[in-house]
């Protein structure tokens, strides 16, 4: 190499790097790294070739900027394609099934072996008859009297 990059070429080089970082922002890391390395490699080769030919600082800066501007449409196209590819291969979020009530699943009211038919959204389907109430009351009194439900009586 016969020369070094001067201030104008350094500024143009920085502009190309900034554009490249902007171009790959938000893409998957592997895709972004590959594209960034590709462009930086091309940039290095272009600078090395120009400096070996003895190009001046302004000529090198002009050629870097010309290549940047000429490549923008292709870069934008590449980004859209890379984004579409990454979206197509990205894992999809799991969408939960709609919440459904058990009552919506059964065409009829379900049958509970202990209590008969059951309504999920309301109280019992029937009122207890007087005979059923008397039977429950007697059972409760006996159990309380025996001390099963508290109340203290107990046989003793």
N, C-alpha and C positions, 0 to 999 in steps of 0.2 A: 504494500500500500504506500502511496506517495503522499497522501495528505490526511488531514483530520477534518472532521465535521466542524464547520464554523457556527457562529451564533444564528444565522438565518436558517441553515440546514437543521440545527438543533431545535429551533422553534417549529419548523415544519415536521420534523420527526416527532416531537411532542404532540403536535396536532393529530398526526396519524394514530399515535398510541391512544390519545384521548377518544378519538372517533371509534377505534376498535373496542375500547372498554365500554363505551356507550352502546355499541352494536351488540355485544354479547351479554349485556346486563339482563338478568332475569331468566336466562337460559340455564338448563342443567349444567352443573359444574364441568363435567367431562366435555360436553359440546363446546362450552365457552372457552375452556382451556385449549382445546384442539384448534379452534379458529384463531384465538389470540396468538398461539405459537406459530401458526401458518403465516399470519400477516406480519408478525415481527421478523420471521425468517426471510420473507420476501423483501421487507424493508431493509434488512441488513445486507442482503445480496445486492439490492439496487444501490445502496450507499457505497458498498465496497467496490462495485463495478465503476461507479462514477468517479470515486476517488482514485482508482487505479488509472483511469483515463486522464486524470489531472483536472477534472471539472472543478470550477470554483464554488465557493460557498453559495452564492446566489443562484447559480445554475443548478446545483444539487437541490436547493430548497424549492426552486421552480419545478423541477422534475418530480419531487416528492408530492408537492401540492397538486400538480397536474394528474398524477396517478391516483391521488386521493379522490379528487373530484370526478374523474372518469369512472372510478370503481364504486361510487356511492349507489347507483341503481342496482348493480349486481349484489352489493352488500345487503341492501334492503330486501331484495328478492331472496337471498340466502337466509336472512334472518326469519322471514315469513315461513319459508320451507322448514327451517330447523325448529321453529316454534310449533308448527303443525305436527312435525314428526315427534317431538317430545310430548305433545299433548296426546297424540295417538298411542304412545307407548307408556304414558304415565298411569299408575294404578288409579282406578276409579274409586271414589269414596263410596262406602256402602250406604245405600239409601234405606232407611228403616221402613218396614211395612207399615201401612196405616194402622192406627190403633182401632181395634174393633172390640166391642163388648161381647161377652159370652152370650148375652141374650140375642145379639144380632146373628150369631152363628146357628142357633137352634131354631128350626121353623116353628116348633111348638114349645111350650114351656117345659123345661126339664122336670123329671120326676125325682124327688128326693125320697129315698126309702123310709126315712124317719118321719118326715113331715108331709109327705104327699107332694102334689105339684107346688112349685115355688115360683114366685115372681122376683126377678132380680132387682127391679127398680122400685118396688113398693113393698108394702107390708104383706102379711099373709093373705092368701086368696079367699079365705073364709074366716068368719069369727067363730071362736070356740062356742059350742053349745053350753047350756046351763049344766048339763050332765058332765061334760068334759071339765068345766070350771070346778064343779064340786069334787070331782075325782082328784084334780090337781091340788085343790085346797087340802083335802084329806091327806094326800101324800106328803105335802109340805108340813102339815101339823104333826104327823107321825115322825117324820125325820127330825123336826125341831125338837120334838119331845124326847127322841132318842139321843139327841145331842149331835146329830150329823151336820146340821146347819147352824150351830151355835144356838143361842137362846137358853141354854143352860139346863133345861128340865132334866133329862136323862133318867135312865133307870138305874136305880142304884142301890 
